[in-house]
Amino acid sequence: MRRRLRIGLTGGIASGKSTVAQRFIDLGVPIIDADVAARAVVAPGKPGLAQVIQRFGGGVVAVNGELDRRALRDLIFSDPGSRRDLEAILHPLIRADMDQSAETAVGPYVVMAIPLLVEGGSRDRMDRILVVDVDEAVQLHRVMARDGCSLEQAHAILASQASRSARLALADDVLLNTGTVTDLRQSVDRLHERYLRLAEAQRPERDLT
């Protein structure tokens, strides 16, 4: 019995992933968001938060008992070893949370929105990878306009992510976001029709009875 079709949605910063995800939602497709799962697994009382505290100390907890993300980010920013430790704690929990959400989601197929899909090595959990692609010069302009940062800072942000070529090498489908928002939404609509056909071919046997 095969599971529901899973589309892994990714792309670099300021590529238009949020617009694409929203369009899928408008079309009735559930979005399983890695960022939402990342917050859920470290909520107060969750084992993930306890593990983070055990590794990094009580200084990463805010006065309200929630994870102090800024304190944790500052702690691991310049320490690759600490970053790897954090990823070893959180990544399995995030994957499990997303998998559970995908199993219970209602829709023709599911889209797994994972900004760091390439970096995290989640390819084997997806049936297809959809990359929202944009020229790096456009990314830099959008990041500076959105965040009010310098060109140097924008370059540093892009350098911290997987390269454009690495994402495209992994892609089954590519949405080139160089036009208007309407153009991008129409491209999603066309992909949606293709995914519906693929999902129909992959429907679990129990849905055919």
LINKADA-V31626 format. One record per residue. N is the residue number from 0. RES is the residue in three letters. D_CENTER is the distance of its C-alpha to the mean C-alpha in Angstrom with 2 decimals. Layout:
BEGIN
((N | RES | D_CENTER) (N | RES | D_CENTER))
END
This chain:
BEGIN
((0 | MET | 26.73) (1 | ARG | 23.41) (2 | ARG | 20.25) (3 | ARG | 18.58) (4 | LEU | 16.81) (5 | ARG | 13.08) (6 | ILE | 11.16) (7 | GLY | 7.98) (8 | LEU | 6.57) (9 | THR | 5.84) (10 | GLY | 8.40) (11 | GLY | 10.13) (12 | ILE | 10.84) (13 | ALA | 12.92) (14 | SER | 12.43) (15 | GLY | 12.24) (16 | LYS | 8.77) (17 | SER | 9.90) (18 | THR | 13.17) (19 | VAL | 12.05) (20 | ALA | 10.13) (21 | GLN | 13.34) (22 | ARG | 15.53) (23 | PHE | 14.27) (24 | ILE | 14.98) (25 | ASP | 18.34) (26 | LEU | 19.06) (27 | GLY | 18.75) (28 | VAL | 15.61) (29 | PRO | 13.65) (30 | ILE | 9.96) (31 | ILE | 8.47) (32 | ASP | 5.88) (33 | ALA | 4.75) (34 | ASP | 6.45) (35 | VAL | 9.22) (36 | ALA | 9.71) (37 | ALA | 9.99) (38 | ARG | 12.65) (39 | ALA | 14.28) (40 | VAL | 15.10) (41 | VAL | 16.94) (42 | ALA | 18.78) (43 | PRO | 22.57) (44 | GLY | 24.20) (45 | LYS | 21.26) (46 | PRO | 21.94) (47 | GLY | 18.88) (48 | LEU | 20.50) (49 | ALA | 23.80) (50 | GLN | 22.57) (51 | VAL | 21.10) (52 | ILE | 24.45) (53 | GLN | 26.41) (54 | ARG | 24.88) (55 | PHE | 24.72) (56 | GLY | 27.41) (57 | GLY | 28.04) (58 | GLY | 27.42) (59 | VAL | 23.69) (60 | VAL | 24.62) (61 | ALA | 25.49) (62 | VAL | 28.75) (63 | ASN | 27.21) (64 | GLY | 25.90) (65 | GLU | 22.22) (66 | LEU | 20.21) (67 | ASP | 21.10) (68 | ARG | 17.88) (69 | ARG | 19.89) (70 | ALA | 22.46) (71 | LEU | 20.09) (72 | ARG | 18.37) (73 | ASP | 21.93) (74 | LEU | 22.98) (75 | ILE | 20.57) (76 | PHE | 20.22) (77 | SER | 23.13) (78 | ASP | 23.23) (79 | PRO | 21.21) (80 | GLY | 22.80) (81 | SER | 21.62) (82 | ARG | 18.04) (83 | ARG | 18.31) (84 | ASP | 19.99) (85 | LEU | 17.27) (86 | GLU | 14.61) (87 | ALA | 17.24) (88 | ILE | 17.55) (89 | LEU | 14.07) (90 | HIS | 12.05) (91 | PRO | 14.47) (92 | LEU | 14.47) (93 | ILE | 10.75) (94 | ARG | 11.02) (95 | ALA | 14.23) (96 | ASP | 13.13) (97 | MET | 10.47) (98 | ASP | 13.23) (99 | GLN | 15.76) (100 | SER | 14.07) (101 | ALA | 13.72) (102 | GLU | 17.37) (103 | THR | 18.63) (104 | ALA | 16.85) (105 | VAL | 19.38) (106 | GLY | 18.96) (107 | PRO | 19.81) (108 | TYR | 16.52) (109 | VAL | 12.99) (110 | VAL | 9.73) (111 | MET | 6.77) (112 | ALA | 3.74) (113 | ILE | 1.59) (114 | PRO | 3.32) (115 | LEU | 5.83) (116 | LEU | 6.31) (117 | VAL | 9.76) (118 | GLU | 10.65) (119 | GLY | 9.92) (120 | GLY | 11.89) (121 | SER | 10.27) (122 | ARG | 12.14) (123 | ASP | 14.85) (124 | ARG | 12.99) (125 | MET | 12.33) (126 | ASP | 15.23) (127 | ARG | 13.99) (128 | ILE | 11.41) (129 | LEU | 11.13) (130 | VAL | 10.86) (131 | VAL | 11.59) (132 | ASP | 14.30) (133 | VAL | 16.63) (134 | ASP | 19.52) (135 | GLU | 19.12) (136 | ALA | 22.09) (137 | VAL | 20.46) (138 | GLN | 17.34) (139 | LEU | 19.86) (140 | HIS | 21.80) (141 | ARG | 18.97) (142 | VAL | 17.76) (143 | MET | 21.44) (144 | ALA | 22.15) (145 | ARG | 19.28) (146 | ASP | 19.63) (147 | GLY | 23.30) (148 | CYS | 22.97) (149 | SER | 25.18) (150 | LEU | 24.69) (151 | GLU | 24.85) (152 | GLN | 22.12) (153 | ALA | 19.87) (154 | HIS | 20.71) (155 | ALA | 19.87) (156 | ILE | 16.34) (157 | LEU | 15.80) (158 | ALA | 17.65) (159 | SER | 15.37) (160 | GLN | 12.50) (161 | ALA | 12.98) (162 | SER | 15.62) (163 | ARG | 15.58) (164 | SER | 17.86) (165 | ALA | 15.74) (166 | ARG | 12.84) (167 | LEU | 15.61) (168 | ALA | 17.37) (169 | LEU | 14.66) (170 | ALA | 14.31) (171 | ASP | 16.22) (172 | ASP | 15.82) (173 | VAL | 15.54) (174 | LEU | 15.67) (175 | LEU | 17.71) (176 | ASN | 17.39) (177 | THR | 20.82) (178 | GLY | 22.62) (179 | THR | 22.62) (180 | VAL | 20.16) (181 | THR | 22.47) (182 | ASP | 22.21) (183 | LEU | 18.41) (184 | ARG | 18.73) (185 | GLN | 21.53) (186 | SER | 19.57) (187 | VAL | 16.99) (188 | ASP | 20.14) (189 | ARG | 21.50) (190 | LEU | 18.50) (191 | HIS | 18.58) (192 | GLU | 22.20) (193 | ARG | 21.48) (194 | TYR | 18.85) (195 | LEU | 21.40) (196 | ARG | 23.95) (197 | LEU | 21.85) (198 | ALA | 21.00) (199 | GLU | 24.70) (200 | ALA | 25.67) (201 | GLN | 23.43) (202 | ARG | 24.50) (203 | PRO | 25.54) (204 | GLU | 29.31) (205 | ARG | 29.57) (206 | ASP | 28.36) (207 | LEU | 31.17) (208 | THR | 33.95))
END
